[in-house]
Amino acid sequence: MNEFLQQVINGLSLGSVYALIALGYTMVYGIVRLINFAHGDIYMIGAFIGFFTTRVLHLSFIPALILSMACASLLGVIIERLAYKPLRHAPRIAILITAIGVSFLIEYSMIWAFSPQPRAYPDLLANYQLQLAGLIITAQQLFILGIAIILMLGLHFLVQKTKSGKAMRAVSYDMDAAALMGINVNSVISFTFAIGSALAGAAGLLVGVYYNRIDPLMGIMPGLKAFVAAVLGGIGIIPGAMVGGIIMGVAESLVSGFLSSTYRDAVAFAILIIILLVKPTGLLGKRSVEKV
Amino acid sequence: MKSKTILIVLLVVVVAVIGIFAAVKRGGGKEEIRIGGNFELTGNVASFGNSTLKGVQLALEQANASGELKKKVVLVQVDNKSDVAEAANMATKLVEQDKVVALVGPVISTNAISAGKVAQSLKVPMISPTATNPVLTEIGEYVFRACFIDDFQGRVMADFAYNQLGSRRAAILFDNGSDYAKGLSKYFKETFTQLGGTIVAEEAYLAGDTEFKPQLTKINAAKADMIYIPGYYQEQGLIARQARQMGINVPLTGGDGWDSSELVNIAGAENLNQIYFTNHYSPDDNSPNVQSFVAAYKEKYNGEVPDALAALGYEGGRLLINAINNADPVTPENIQKALSATKNFPGLGGEFTFDENRNPIKSAVIIELVNGKQVFKTVVQP
């Protein structure tokens, strides 16, 4: 039982990272119906910004987090403006392929600029461990979980309680009608990319601090798994992404702990297949009729 | 008119130079023995090749200066560019064009195997100082090596863990994508259980993984008193860090994959304690053989401390020179026989002998990490 709980605790911090990345996928999908495959790479850029602000500029954790989020959101907006906006009325497959292209562009530009060599992060957070009824919880795990929860609550507030959030929900519901009501659709889309990318940037920094290793291709796997998490929770639904991310993280940890770590990735994608077969709208999704 | 004179003068000079060289070469042939050095001097493992070559050159210089050699031995060195096809080409060139009687190099197993096939078919003995893959010496009786093979490292660590660390319940956490790590695990497990220990957990990971807490939690729950981690430093560094963060303070052990200066950056010095790994040699070994080698190497190469590859190069060079000196007359066949017959050779880590598969049965050193610094722990005799 103890081992089971310990594995759940291990999974929670990974799961909250997946959740943060999944939120960006799901928000962008909710607004423009686009799977932004470059999202995992924005997460990677966030990790690298964190690396340079702490290793080179010697900033502490909070300023590094803010800078990572700011740079990542700027990058998200630039990508949207340059790559996706010109294709907004093109067939959906064109914009999807563009997203894959942008992803490769970012990955290999980073390899070209910084070499594929993994880098070690500096120690930013204190290294305590708490013993609780035989369970070991590290301060870093608590910190990651805490930061993720704060960011998710902030997002929930932003979407549900503010005017911009209301505009986002309106555009998500019906883009044309929202435009007719005087909502500036372009700025809402940019805003969505900015928020989603900032969360990915934060996830990148947290993972850098937690695992202490970053490299230019680190975004591929977590990006795909966060996508699975978004689909699992119901793509386009914000609480769904949080739930999906946590489930994915815990499932991976349990599979590594009780079966074998070599099945870990296979299980993640098996979940995707099962969800698509059984409940394609996701755990929290409602059946909806596609508007034509 | 003037240009014609210059041309004629040039021609005369060229002919004269060629003549002189040919004469020297022919004349020299009676005085000296040529061996071929086939090394990775450029390309992606260039640092390995250059270190090894330096060791070989030092061995040669010392042997020629000692006056114990019947004939002077000279090294014809070529660069195989860290390329597997080039390694074979260079072996052919050294034998066919440069008429060497024996070959030393290449450094890494893949290249050594490719060159070894050439050496075997041309019936010229070849010794790779450093290639640890067991397949190399299976090529045939003309191929030798100067280092222990991967399987041996696993056995040595099992023995050390059981007898010195007092471990009885070992866990294995290995890189599932690497033959090196799988080989090490297999022999570690075999020896450890033969000695009477138990393997309480066997967990796998893949190169590039960053999350090891699930496996470590499982290992911790199995109450392991030691974790054997064959693999390479990128993952080992993260494993050490995560294990220590989780309060797992049992010894961590492994093979020469731990030997990297990057390790400290990945794991953090405070997480690198109670770690033991097998290696070929340590410059801190205070045996007289090692210390006189380190001193001579530093003197020749501006104070540079020899790494394990340089030490193996030195060992390989000395082995070959010794065999050449024992061969009479000096022909490739006789050198092969002398090499196979090597017994109780005074190596850096003590005397050693070749087994029937031309692999040296030699000692390994155990290195301990203390706050991330390598400390020489002990020599393990086979």
Boltz contact constraints between the chains, C-beta under 6 A:
constraints:
  - contact:
      token1: [A, 3]
      token2: [B, 221]
      max_distance: 6.0
  - contact:
      token1: [A, 6]
      token2: [B, 217]
      max_distance: 6.0
  - contact:
      token1: [A, 7]
      token2: [B, 214]
      max_distance: 6.0
  - contact:
      token1: [A, 7]
      token2: [B, 217]
      max_distance: 6.0
  - contact:
      token1: [A, 10]
      token2: [B, 213]
      max_distance: 6.0
  - contact:
      token1: [A, 10]
      token2: [B, 214]
      max_distance: 6.0
  - contact:
      token1: [A, 118]
      token2: [B, 234]
      max_distance: 6.0
  - contact:
      token1: [A, 120]
      token2: [B, 265]
      max_distance: 6.0
  - contact:
      token1: [A, 120]
      token2: [B, 266]
      max_distance: 6.0
  - contact:
      token1: [A, 129]
      token2: [B, 247]
      max_distance: 6.0
  - contact:
      token1: [A, 136]
      token2: [B, 246]
      max_distance: 6.0
  - contact:
      token1: [A, 136]
      token2: [B, 247]
      max_distance: 6.0
  - contact:
      token1: [A, 138]
      token2: [B, 245]
      max_distance: 6.0
  - contact:
      token1: [A, 211]
      token2: [B, 210]
      max_distance: 6.0
  - contact:
      token1: [A, 213]
      token2: [B, 210]
      max_distance: 6.0
  - contact:
      token1: [A, 253]
      token2: [B, 214]
      max_distance: 6.0
  - contact:
      token1: [A, 256]
      token2: [B, 214]
      max_distance: 6.0
  - contact:
      token1: [A, 257]
      token2: [B, 214]
      max_distance: 6.0
  - contact:
      token1: [A, 257]
      token2: [B, 217]
      max_distance: 6.0
  - contact:
      token1: [A, 257]
      token2: [B, 218]
      max_distance: 6.0
  - contact:
      token1: [A, 261]
      token2: [B, 204]
      max_distance: 6.0
  - contact:
      token1: [A, 261]
      token2: [B, 205]
      max_distance: 6.0
  - contact:
      token1: [A, 261]
      token2: [B, 215]
      max_distance: 6.0
  - contact:
      token1: [A, 262]
      token2: [B, 176]
      max_distance: 6.0
  - contact:
      token1: [A, 262]
      token2: [B, 204]
      max_distance: 6.0
